[in-house]
Amino acid sequence: MVRAAEQAGLRIRAYILLSLLTGARTEEDRALTWSHVVTFDDRRKTSLPVTEAGWDHAEFAV
């Protein structure tokens, strides 16, 4: 599954890996919005939602 996720687009990969790594059901994950996903913005020195910071980052958190 992880190999398949690596081949997928960035957003679907995040969805698949979130489900696998947290043990959350996909139905539970669907309730999350992209504003729940954050990344550290080096320029601002703070964590920001990806909807604001963008997807050009290596690490994300929920």
CHARMM internal coordinates of N, CA and C (Angstrom, degrees):
IC EDIT
DIST 1 N 1 CA 1.4474
DIST 1 CA 1 C 1.5192
ANGL 1 N 1 CA 1 C 112.29
DIST 1 C 2 N 1.3211
ANGL 1 CA 1 C 2 N 116.75
DIHE 1 N 1 CA 1 C 2 N -41.66
DIST 2 N 2 CA 1.4602
ANGL 1 C 2 N 2 CA 119.45
DIHE 1 CA 1 C 2 N 2 CA -178.77
DIST 2 CA 2 C 1.5243
ANGL 2 N 2 CA 2 C 109.87
DIHE 1 C 2 N 2 CA 2 C -64.70
DIST 2 C 3 N 1.3177
ANGL 2 CA 2 C 3 N 117.81
DIHE 2 N 2 CA 2 C 3 N -40.46
DIST 3 N 3 CA 1.4735
ANGL 2 C 3 N 3 CA 120.38
DIHE 2 CA 2 C 3 N 3 CA 177.84
DIST 3 CA 3 C 1.5212
ANGL 3 N 3 CA 3 C 110.99
DIHE 2 C 3 N 3 CA 3 C -62.68
DIST 3 C 4 N 1.3068
ANGL 3 CA 3 C 4 N 116.83
DIHE 3 N 3 CA 3 C 4 N -41.14
DIST 4 N 4 CA 1.4687
ANGL 3 C 4 N 4 CA 120.23
DIHE 3 CA 3 C 4 N 4 CA 177.36
DIST 4 CA 4 C 1.5215
ANGL 4 N 4 CA 4 C 110.22
DIHE 3 C 4 N 4 CA 4 C -63.55
DIST 4 C 5 N 1.3163
ANGL 4 CA 4 C 5 N 116.92
DIHE 4 N 4 CA 4 C 5 N -40.33
DIST 5 N 5 CA 1.4667
ANGL 4 C 5 N 5 CA 120.83
DIHE 4 CA 4 C 5 N 5 CA 178.97
DIST 5 CA 5 C 1.5206
ANGL 5 N 5 CA 5 C 111.03
DIHE 4 C 5 N 5 CA 5 C -63.90
DIST 5 C 6 N 1.3341
ANGL 5 CA 5 C 6 N 116.84
DIHE 5 N 5 CA 5 C 6 N -37.07
DIST 6 N 6 CA 1.4622
ANGL 5 C 6 N 6 CA 120.39
DIHE 5 CA 5 C 6 N 6 CA 179.61
DIST 6 CA 6 C 1.5208
ANGL 6 N 6 CA 6 C 111.91
DIHE 5 C 6 N 6 CA 6 C -62.85
DIST 6 C 7 N 1.3206
ANGL 6 CA 6 C 7 N 117.09
DIHE 6 N 6 CA 6 C 7 N -27.77
DIST 7 N 7 CA 1.4632
ANGL 6 C 7 N 7 CA 121.66
DIHE 6 CA 6 C 7 N 7 CA -179.84
DIST 7 CA 7 C 1.5277
ANGL 7 N 7 CA 7 C 112.37
DIHE 6 C 7 N 7 CA 7 C -84.35
DIST 7 C 8 N 1.3118
ANGL 7 CA 7 C 8 N 116.65
DIHE 7 N 7 CA 7 C 8 N -14.37
DIST 8 N 8 CA 1.4684
ANGL 7 C 8 N 8 CA 121.50
DIHE 7 CA 7 C 8 N 8 CA -176.86
DIST 8 CA 8 C 1.5217
ANGL 8 N 8 CA 8 C 110.38
DIHE 7 C 8 N 8 CA 8 C -80.92
DIST 8 C 9 N 1.3118
ANGL 8 CA 8 C 9 N 115.81
DIHE 8 N 8 CA 8 C 9 N 169.51
DIST 9 N 9 CA 1.4589
ANGL 8 C 9 N 9 CA 121.10
DIHE 8 CA 8 C 9 N 9 CA 175.31
DIST 9 CA 9 C 1.5242
ANGL 9 N 9 CA 9 C 110.66
DIHE 8 C 9 N 9 CA 9 C -64.18
DIST 9 C 10 N 1.2985
ANGL 9 CA 9 C 10 N 116.27
DIHE 9 N 9 CA 9 C 10 N 162.06
DIST 10 N 10 CA 1.4645
ANGL 9 C 10 N 10 CA 121.71
DIHE 9 CA 9 C 10 N 10 CA -173.69
DIST 10 CA 10 C 1.5244
ANGL 10 N 10 CA 10 C 113.04
DIHE 9 C 10 N 10 CA 10 C -57.40
DIST 10 C 11 N 1.2924
ANGL 10 CA 10 C 11 N 118.22
DIHE 10 N 10 CA 10 C 11 N -45.14
DIST 11 N 11 CA 1.4626
ANGL 10 C 11 N 11 CA 120.86
DIHE 10 CA 10 C 11 N 11 CA -176.26
DIST 11 CA 11 C 1.5222
ANGL 11 N 11 CA 11 C 112.38
DIHE 10 C 11 N 11 CA 11 C -69.66
DIST 11 C 12 N 1.3196
ANGL 11 CA 11 C 12 N 117.38
DIHE 11 N 11 CA 11 C 12 N -44.29
DIST 12 N 12 CA 1.4699
ANGL 11 C 12 N 12 CA 118.85
DIHE 11 CA 11 C 12 N 12 CA 179.14
DIST 12 CA 12 C 1.5179
ANGL 12 N 12 CA 12 C 109.92
DIHE 11 C 12 N 12 CA 12 C -69.50
DIST 12 C 13 N 1.3275
ANGL 12 CA 12 C 13 N 117.19
DIHE 12 N 12 CA 12 C 13 N -32.63
DIST 13 N 13 CA 1.4708
ANGL 12 C 13 N 13 CA 120.98
DIHE 12 CA 12 C 13 N 13 CA 176.01
DIST 13 CA 13 C 1.5190
ANGL 13 N 13 CA 13 C 109.99
DIHE 12 C 13 N 13 CA 13 C -61.65
DIST 13 C 14 N 1.3165
ANGL 13 CA 13 C 14 N 117.40
DIHE 13 N 13 CA 13 C 14 N -43.87
DIST 14 N 14 CA 1.4674
ANGL 13 C 14 N 14 CA 120.95
DIHE 13 CA 13 C 14 N 14 CA 178.49
DIST 14 CA 14 C 1.5251
ANGL 14 N 14 CA 14 C 110.53
DIHE 13 C 14 N 14 CA 14 C -61.52
DIST 14 C 15 N 1.3031
ANGL 14 CA 14 C 15 N 116.80
DIHE 14 N 14 CA 14 C 15 N -41.87
DIST 15 N 15 CA 1.4749
ANGL 14 C 15 N 15 CA 122.28
DIHE 14 CA 14 C 15 N 15 CA 179.52
DIST 15 CA 15 C 1.5288
ANGL 15 N 15 CA 15 C 110.86
DIHE 14 C 15 N 15 CA 15 C -62.80
DIST 15 C 16 N 1.3122
ANGL 15 CA 15 C 16 N 117.04
DIHE 15 N 15 CA 15 C 16 N -47.05
DIST 16 N 16 CA 1.4669
ANGL 15 C 16 N 16 CA 121.56
DIHE 15 CA 15 C 16 N 16 CA -179.41
DIST 16 CA 16 C 1.5251
ANGL 16 N 16 CA 16 C 110.89
DIHE 15 C 16 N 16 CA 16 C -64.78
DIST 16 C 17 N 1.3226
ANGL 16 CA 16 C 17 N 116.66
DIHE 16 N 16 CA 16 C 17 N -48.27
DIST 17 N 17 CA 1.4613
ANGL 16 C 17 N 17 CA 119.87
DIHE 16 CA 16 C 17 N 17 CA -178.10
DIST 17 CA 17 C 1.5189
ANGL 17 N 17 CA 17 C 112.30
DIHE 16 C 17 N 17 CA 17 C -66.82
DIST 17 C 18 N 1.3112
ANGL 17 CA 17 C 18 N 118.09
DIHE 17 N 17 CA 17 C 18 N -35.57
DIST 18 N 18 CA 1.4654
ANGL 17 C 18 N 18 CA 120.67
DIHE 17 CA 17 C 18 N 18 CA 175.88
DIST 18 CA 18 C 1.5226
ANGL 18 N 18 CA 18 C 110.09
DIHE 17 C 18 N 18 CA 18 C -59.27
DIST 18 C 19 N 1.3130
ANGL 18 CA 18 C 19 N 116.35
DIHE 18 N 18 CA 18 C 19 N -45.29
DIST 19 N 19 CA 1.4640
ANGL 18 C 19 N 19 CA 120.58
DIHE 18 CA 18 C 19 N 19 CA 179.09
DIST 19 CA 19 C 1.5219
ANGL 19 N 19 CA 19 C 111.39
DIHE 18 C 19 N 19 CA 19 C -63.48
DIST 19 C 20 N 1.3252
ANGL 19 CA 19 C 20 N 116.55
DIHE 19 N 19 CA 19 C 20 N -45.84
DIST 20 N 20 CA 1.4629
ANGL 19 C 20 N 20 CA 120.37
DIHE 19 CA 19 C 20 N 20 CA -178.33
DIST 20 CA 20 C 1.5223
ANGL 20 N 20 CA 20 C 113.05
DIHE 19 C 20 N 20 CA 20 C -66.72
DIST 20 C 21 N 1.3129
ANGL 20 CA 20 C 21 N 116.50
DIHE 20 N 20 CA 20 C 21 N -45.18
DIST 21 N 21 CA 1.4648
ANGL 20 C 21 N 21 CA 120.04
DIHE 20 CA 20 C 21 N 21 CA -172.65
DIST 21 CA 21 C 1.5223
ANGL 21 N 21 CA 21 C 114.13
DIHE 20 C 21 N 21 CA 21 C -79.36
DIST 21 C 22 N 1.3370
ANGL 21 CA 21 C 22 N 117.62
DIHE 21 N 21 CA 21 C 22 N -26.53
DIST 22 N 22 CA 1.4675
ANGL 21 C 22 N 22 CA 119.33
DIHE 21 CA 21 C 22 N 22 CA -179.29
DIST 22 CA 22 C 1.5175
ANGL 22 N 22 CA 22 C 112.19
DIHE 21 C 22 N 22 CA 22 C -98.56
DIST 22 C 23 N 1.3278
ANGL 22 CA 22 C 23 N 116.83
DIHE 22 N 22 CA 22 C 23 N -16.95
DIST 23 N 23 CA 1.4536
ANGL 22 C 23 N 23 CA 119.89
DIHE 22 CA 22 C 23 N 23 CA -176.03
DIST 23 CA 23 C 1.5134
ANGL 23 N 23 CA 23 C 112.77
DIHE 22 C 23 N 23 CA 23 C 79.81
DIST 23 C 24 N 1.3214
ANGL 23 CA 23 C 24 N 116.91
DIHE 23 N 23 CA 23 C 24 N 4.93
DIST 24 N 24 CA 1.4648
ANGL 23 C 24 N 24 CA 120.40
DIHE 23 CA 23 C 24 N 24 CA 178.10
DIST 24 CA 24 C 1.5204
ANGL 24 N 24 CA 24 C 109.42
DIHE 23 C 24 N 24 CA 24 C -72.21
DIST 24 C 25 N 1.2886
ANGL 24 CA 24 C 25 N 115.42
DIHE 24 N 24 CA 24 C 25 N 147.16
DIST 25 N 25 CA 1.4660
ANGL 24 C 25 N 25 CA 120.29
DIHE 24 CA 24 C 25 N 25 CA 176.62
DIST 25 CA 25 C 1.5220
ANGL 25 N 25 CA 25 C 108.77
DIHE 24 C 25 N 25 CA 25 C -75.47
DIST 25 C 26 N 1.3171
ANGL 25 CA 25 C 26 N 114.92
DIHE 25 N 25 CA 25 C 26 N 150.04
DIST 26 N 26 CA 1.4690
ANGL 25 C 26 N 26 CA 118.31
DIHE 25 CA 25 C 26 N 26 CA 179.96
DIST 26 CA 26 C 1.5229
ANGL 26 N 26 CA 26 C 111.40
DIHE 25 C 26 N 26 CA 26 C -60.16
DIST 26 C 27 N 1.3437
ANGL 26 CA 26 C 27 N 117.31
DIHE 26 N 26 CA 26 C 27 N -31.28
DIST 27 N 27 CA 1.4699
ANGL 26 C 27 N 27 CA 119.76
DIHE 26 CA 26 C 27 N 27 CA 177.50
DIST 27 CA 27 C 1.5280
ANGL 27 N 27 CA 27 C 110.53
DIHE 26 C 27 N 27 CA 27 C -63.62
DIST 27 C 28 N 1.3274
ANGL 27 CA 27 C 28 N 116.24
DIHE 27 N 27 CA 27 C 28 N -36.95
DIST 28 N 28 CA 1.4645
ANGL 27 C 28 N 28 CA 120.20
DIHE 27 CA 27 C 28 N 28 CA 178.50
DIST 28 CA 28 C 1.5223
ANGL 28 N 28 CA 28 C 110.66
DIHE 27 C 28 N 28 CA 28 C -70.95
DIST 28 C 29 N 1.3145
ANGL 28 CA 28 C 29 N 115.73
DIHE 28 N 28 CA 28 C 29 N -40.08
DIST 29 N 29 CA 1.4667
ANGL 28 C 29 N 29 CA 119.71
DIHE 28 CA 28 C 29 N 29 CA 179.64
DIST 29 CA 29 C 1.5208
ANGL 29 N 29 CA 29 C 112.27
DIHE 28 C 29 N 29 CA 29 C -64.97
DIST 29 C 30 N 1.3272
ANGL 29 CA 29 C 30 N 116.70
DIHE 29 N 29 CA 29 C 30 N -31.83
DIST 30 N 30 CA 1.4683
ANGL 29 C 30 N 30 CA 120.16
DIHE 29 CA 29 C 30 N 30 CA -179.19
DIST 30 CA 30 C 1.5191
ANGL 30 N 30 CA 30 C 112.35
DIHE 29 C 30 N 30 CA 30 C -62.00
DIST 30 C 31 N 1.3275
ANGL 30 CA 30 C 31 N 117.25
DIHE 30 N 30 CA 30 C 31 N -24.84
DIST 31 N 31 CA 1.4649
ANGL 30 C 31 N 31 CA 120.42
DIHE 30 CA 30 C 31 N 31 CA 179.20
DIST 31 CA 31 C 1.5265
ANGL 31 N 31 CA 31 C 111.76
DIHE 30 C 31 N 31 CA 31 C -72.57
DIST 31 C 32 N 1.3273
ANGL 31 CA 31 C 32 N 116.64
DIHE 31 N 31 CA 31 C 32 N -19.30
DIST 32 N 32 CA 1.4583
ANGL 31 C 32 N 32 CA 120.36
DIHE 31 CA 31 C 32 N 32 CA 178.22
DIST 32 CA 32 C 1.5244
ANGL 32 N 32 CA 32 C 109.69
DIHE 31 C 32 N 32 CA 32 C -74.61
DIST 32 C 33 N 1.3099
ANGL 32 CA 32 C 33 N 114.87
DIHE 32 N 32 CA 32 C 33 N 148.12
DIST 33 N 33 CA 1.4667
ANGL 32 C 33 N 33 CA 119.54
DIHE 32 CA 32 C 33 N 33 CA 174.54
DIST 33 CA 33 C 1.5138
ANGL 33 N 33 CA 33 C 108.14
DIHE 32 C 33 N 33 CA 33 C -112.50
DIST 33 C 34 N 1.3249
ANGL 33 CA 33 C 34 N 117.23
DIHE 33 N 33 CA 33 C 34 N 165.99
DIST 34 N 34 CA 1.4623
ANGL 33 C 34 N 34 CA 119.50
DIHE 33 CA 33 C 34 N 34 CA -177.69
DIST 34 CA 34 C 1.5227
ANGL 34 N 34 CA 34 C 111.45
DIHE 33 C 34 N 34 CA 34 C -64.16
DIST 34 C 35 N 1.3181
ANGL 34 CA 34 C 35 N 118.68
DIHE 34 N 34 CA 34 C 35 N -19.93
DIST 35 N 35 CA 1.4641
ANGL 34 C 35 N 35 CA 119.94
DIHE 34 CA 34 C 35 N 35 CA 176.59
DIST 35 CA 35 C 1.5293
ANGL 35 N 35 CA 35 C 111.61
DIHE 34 C 35 N 35 CA 35 C -69.53
DIST 35 C 36 N 1.3477
ANGL 35 CA 35 C 36 N 117.31
DIHE 35 N 35 CA 35 C 36 N -15.85
DIST 36 N 36 CA 1.4628
ANGL 35 C 36 N 36 CA 121.22
DIHE 35 CA 35 C 36 N 36 CA 174.99
DIST 36 CA 36 C 1.5256
ANGL 36 N 36 CA 36 C 111.95
DIHE 35 C 36 N 36 CA 36 C -79.00
DIST 36 C 37 N 1.3172
ANGL 36 CA 36 C 37 N 117.16
DIHE 36 N 36 CA 36 C 37 N -17.08
DIST 37 N 37 CA 1.4628
ANGL 36 C 37 N 37 CA 122.07
DIHE 36 CA 36 C 37 N 37 CA -179.27
DIST 37 CA 37 C 1.5229
ANGL 37 N 37 CA 37 C 107.98
DIHE 36 C 37 N 37 CA 37 C -92.04
DIST 37 C 38 N 1.3234
ANGL 37 CA 37 C 38 N 116.14
DIHE 37 N 37 CA 37 C 38 N 126.50
DIST 38 N 38 CA 1.4608
ANGL 37 C 38 N 38 CA 120.53
DIHE 37 CA 37 C 38 N 38 CA -177.90
DIST 38 CA 38 C 1.5185
ANGL 38 N 38 CA 38 C 110.81
DIHE 37 C 38 N 38 CA 38 C -120.89
DIST 38 C 39 N 1.3087
ANGL 38 CA 38 C 39 N 114.61
DIHE 38 N 38 CA 38 C 39 N 160.03
DIST 39 N 39 CA 1.4546
ANGL 38 C 39 N 39 CA 122.36
DIHE 38 CA 38 C 39 N 39 CA 173.99
DIST 39 CA 39 C 1.5254
ANGL 39 N 39 CA 39 C 107.81
DIHE 38 C 39 N 39 CA 39 C -142.20
DIST 39 C 40 N 1.3183
ANGL 39 CA 39 C 40 N 116.52
DIHE 39 N 39 CA 39 C 40 N 157.09
DIST 40 N 40 CA 1.4588
ANGL 39 C 40 N 40 CA 119.81
DIHE 39 CA 39 C 40 N 40 CA -179.90
DIST 40 CA 40 C 1.5203
ANGL 40 N 40 CA 40 C 108.62
DIHE 39 C 40 N 40 CA 40 C -85.59
DIST 40 C 41 N 1.3222
ANGL 40 CA 40 C 41 N 115.89
DIHE 40 N 40 CA 40 C 41 N 124.12
DIST 41 N 41 CA 1.4594
ANGL 40 C 41 N 41 CA 122.37
DIHE 40 CA 40 C 41 N 41 CA 178.28
DIST 41 CA 41 C 1.5285
ANGL 41 N 41 CA 41 C 108.42
DIHE 40 C 41 N 41 CA 41 C -94.17
DIST 41 C 42 N 1.3267
ANGL 41 CA 41 C 42 N 115.99
DIHE 41 N 41 CA 41 C 42 N 108.17
DIST 42 N 42 CA 1.4730
ANGL 41 C 42 N 42 CA 120.84
DIHE 41 CA 41 C 42 N 42 CA -177.67
DIST 42 CA 42 C 1.5205
ANGL 42 N 42 CA 42 C 112.32
DIHE 41 C 42 N 42 CA 42 C -60.71
DIST 42 C 43 N 1.3076
ANGL 42 CA 42 C 43 N 116.17
DIHE 42 N 42 CA 42 C 43 N -38.04
DIST 43 N 43 CA 1.4653
ANGL 42 C 43 N 43 CA 119.65
DIHE 42 CA 42 C 43 N 43 CA -177.71
DIST 43 CA 43 C 1.5261
ANGL 43 N 43 CA 43 C 111.36
DIHE 42 C 43 N 43 CA 43 C -64.80
DIST 43 C 44 N 1.3175
ANGL 43 CA 43 C 44 N 117.00
DIHE 43 N 43 CA 43 C 44 N -42.34
DIST 44 N 44 CA 1.4716
ANGL 43 C 44 N 44 CA 120.82
DIHE 43 CA 43 C 44 N 44 CA -178.97
DIST 44 CA 44 C 1.5223
ANGL 44 N 44 CA 44 C 113.14
DIHE 43 C 44 N 44 CA 44 C -92.17
DIST 44 C 45 N 1.3303
ANGL 44 CA 44 C 45 N 116.98
DIHE 44 N 44 CA 44 C 45 N -9.90
DIST 45 N 45 CA 1.4715
ANGL 44 C 45 N 45 CA 123.32
DIHE 44 CA 44 C 45 N 45 CA 179.86
DIST 45 CA 45 C 1.5259
ANGL 45 N 45 CA 45 C 112.08
DIHE 44 C 45 N 45 CA 45 C 58.61
DIST 45 C 46 N 1.3261
ANGL 45 CA 45 C 46 N 115.93
DIHE 45 N 45 CA 45 C 46 N 43.67
DIST 46 N 46 CA 1.4595
ANGL 45 C 46 N 46 CA 121.34
DIHE 45 CA 45 C 46 N 46 CA 178.80
DIST 46 CA 46 C 1.5209
ANGL 46 N 46 CA 46 C 109.89
DIHE 45 C 46 N 46 CA 46 C -155.22
DIST 46 C 47 N 1.3113
ANGL 46 CA 46 C 47 N 116.61
DIHE 46 N 46 CA 46 C 47 N 161.54
DIST 47 N 47 CA 1.4594
ANGL 46 C 47 N 47 CA 121.10
DIHE 46 CA 46 C 47 N 47 CA 174.78
DIST 47 CA 47 C 1.5200
ANGL 47 N 47 CA 47 C 108.84
DIHE 46 C 47 N 47 CA 47 C -84.98
DIST 47 C 48 N 1.3201
ANGL 47 CA 47 C 48 N 115.39
DIHE 47 N 47 CA 47 C 48 N 135.44
DIST 48 N 48 CA 1.4583
ANGL 47 C 48 N 48 CA 121.41
DIHE 47 CA 47 C 48 N 48 CA -179.19
DIST 48 CA 48 C 1.5220
ANGL 48 N 48 CA 48 C 109.74
DIHE 47 C 48 N 48 CA 48 C -133.23
DIST 48 C 49 N 1.3189
ANGL 48 CA 48 C 49 N 117.18
DIHE 48 N 48 CA 48 C 49 N 151.94
DIST 49 N 49 CA 1.4666
ANGL 48 C 49 N 49 CA 118.94
DIHE 48 CA 48 C 49 N 49 CA 173.70
DIST 49 CA 49 C 1.5284
ANGL 49 N 49 CA 49 C 109.48
DIHE 48 C 49 N 49 CA 49 C -61.78
DIST 49 C 50 N 1.3299
ANGL 49 CA 49 C 50 N 116.36
DIHE 49 N 49 CA 49 C 50 N 146.40
DIST 50 N 50 CA 1.4657
ANGL 49 C 50 N 50 CA 119.05
DIHE 49 CA 49 C 50 N 50 CA -179.85
DIST 50 CA 50 C 1.5166
ANGL 50 N 50 CA 50 C 111.58
DIHE 49 C 50 N 50 CA 50 C -63.61
DIST 50 C 51 N 1.3138
ANGL 50 CA 50 C 51 N 117.08
DIHE 50 N 50 CA 50 C 51 N -23.19
DIST 51 N 51 CA 1.4560
ANGL 50 C 51 N 51 CA 119.36
DIHE 50 CA 50 C 51 N 51 CA 176.97
DIST 51 CA 51 C 1.5236
ANGL 51 N 51 CA 51 C 111.06
DIHE 50 C 51 N 51 CA 51 C -63.91
DIST 51 C 52 N 1.3218
ANGL 51 CA 51 C 52 N 116.64
DIHE 51 N 51 CA 51 C 52 N -23.67
DIST 52 N 52 CA 1.4667
ANGL 51 C 52 N 52 CA 121.69
DIHE 51 CA 51 C 52 N 52 CA 178.03
DIST 52 CA 52 C 1.5280
ANGL 52 N 52 CA 52 C 111.76
DIHE 51 C 52 N 52 CA 52 C -102.02
DIST 52 C 53 N 1.3288
ANGL 52 CA 52 C 53 N 116.72
DIHE 52 N 52 CA 52 C 53 N -40.92
DIST 53 N 53 CA 1.4704
ANGL 52 C 53 N 53 CA 121.36
DIHE 52 CA 52 C 53 N 53 CA -174.95
DIST 53 CA 53 C 1.5189
ANGL 53 N 53 CA 53 C 112.94
DIHE 52 C 53 N 53 CA 53 C -83.95
DIST 53 C 54 N 1.3266
ANGL 53 CA 53 C 54 N 117.54
DIHE 53 N 53 CA 53 C 54 N -23.26
DIST 54 N 54 CA 1.4553
ANGL 53 C 54 N 54 CA 121.14
DIHE 53 CA 53 C 54 N 54 CA -177.64
DIST 54 CA 54 C 1.5298
ANGL 54 N 54 CA 54 C 111.49
DIHE 53 C 54 N 54 CA 54 C 92.10
DIST 54 C 55 N 1.3358
ANGL 54 CA 54 C 55 N 114.54
DIHE 54 N 54 CA 54 C 55 N 176.56
DIST 55 N 55 CA 1.4629
ANGL 54 C 55 N 55 CA 121.05
DIHE 54 CA 54 C 55 N 55 CA -174.16
DIST 55 CA 55 C 1.5168
ANGL 55 N 55 CA 55 C 113.15
DIHE 54 C 55 N 55 CA 55 C -100.59
DIST 55 C 56 N 1.2979
ANGL 55 CA 55 C 56 N 118.41
DIHE 55 N 55 CA 55 C 56 N 2.11
DIST 56 N 56 CA 1.4590
ANGL 55 C 56 N 56 CA 121.00
DIHE 55 CA 55 C 56 N 56 CA -175.97
DIST 56 CA 56 C 1.5236
ANGL 56 N 56 CA 56 C 110.94
DIHE 55 C 56 N 56 CA 56 C -86.40
DIST 56 C 57 N 1.3344
ANGL 56 CA 56 C 57 N 115.74
DIHE 56 N 56 CA 56 C 57 N 59.86
DIST 57 N 57 CA 1.4579
ANGL 56 C 57 N 57 CA 122.96
DIHE 56 CA 56 C 57 N 57 CA -179.62
DIST 57 CA 57 C 1.5218
ANGL 57 N 57 CA 57 C 108.94
DIHE 56 C 57 N 57 CA 57 C -138.44
DIST 57 C 58 N 1.3014
ANGL 57 CA 57 C 58 N 116.25
DIHE 57 N 57 CA 57 C 58 N 159.93
DIST 58 N 58 CA 1.4689
ANGL 57 C 58 N 58 CA 120.40
DIHE 57 CA 57 C 58 N 58 CA -177.33
DIST 58 CA 58 C 1.5222
ANGL 58 N 58 CA 58 C 113.38
DIHE 57 C 58 N 58 CA 58 C -92.37
DIST 58 C 59 N 1.3265
ANGL 58 CA 58 C 59 N 117.85
DIHE 58 N 58 CA 58 C 59 N -27.15
DIST 59 N 59 CA 1.4683
ANGL 58 C 59 N 59 CA 120.91
DIHE 58 CA 58 C 59 N 59 CA -174.69
DIST 59 CA 59 C 1.5299
ANGL 59 N 59 CA 59 C 110.38
DIHE 58 C 59 N 59 CA 59 C -128.09
DIST 59 C 60 N 1.3322
ANGL 59 CA 59 C 60 N 113.52
DIHE 59 N 59 CA 59 C 60 N 143.08
DIST 60 N 60 CA 1.4607
ANGL 59 C 60 N 60 CA 121.14
DIHE 59 CA 59 C 60 N 60 CA -179.26
DIST 60 CA 60 C 1.5195
ANGL 60 N 60 CA 60 C 109.42
DIHE 59 C 60 N 60 CA 60 C -135.10
DIST 60 C 61 N 1.3268
ANGL 60 CA 60 C 61 N 116.95
DIHE 60 N 60 CA 60 C 61 N 159.02
DIST 61 N 61 CA 1.4570
ANGL 60 C 61 N 61 CA 122.49
DIHE 60 CA 60 C 61 N 61 CA 177.60
DIST 61 CA 61 C 1.5168
ANGL 61 N 61 CA 61 C 108.49
DIHE 60 C 61 N 61 CA 61 C -143.19
DIST 61 C 62 N 1.3383
ANGL 61 CA 61 C 62 N 115.87
DIHE 61 N 61 CA 61 C 62 N 158.98
DIST 62 N 62 CA 1.4638
ANGL 61 C 62 N 62 CA 121.16
DIHE 61 CA 61 C 62 N 62 CA 176.99
DIST 62 CA 62 C 1.5072
ANGL 62 N 62 CA 62 C 108.25
DIHE 61 C 62 N 62 CA 62 C -115.61
END
COOR INIT
IC SEED 1 N 1 CA 1 C
IC BUILD
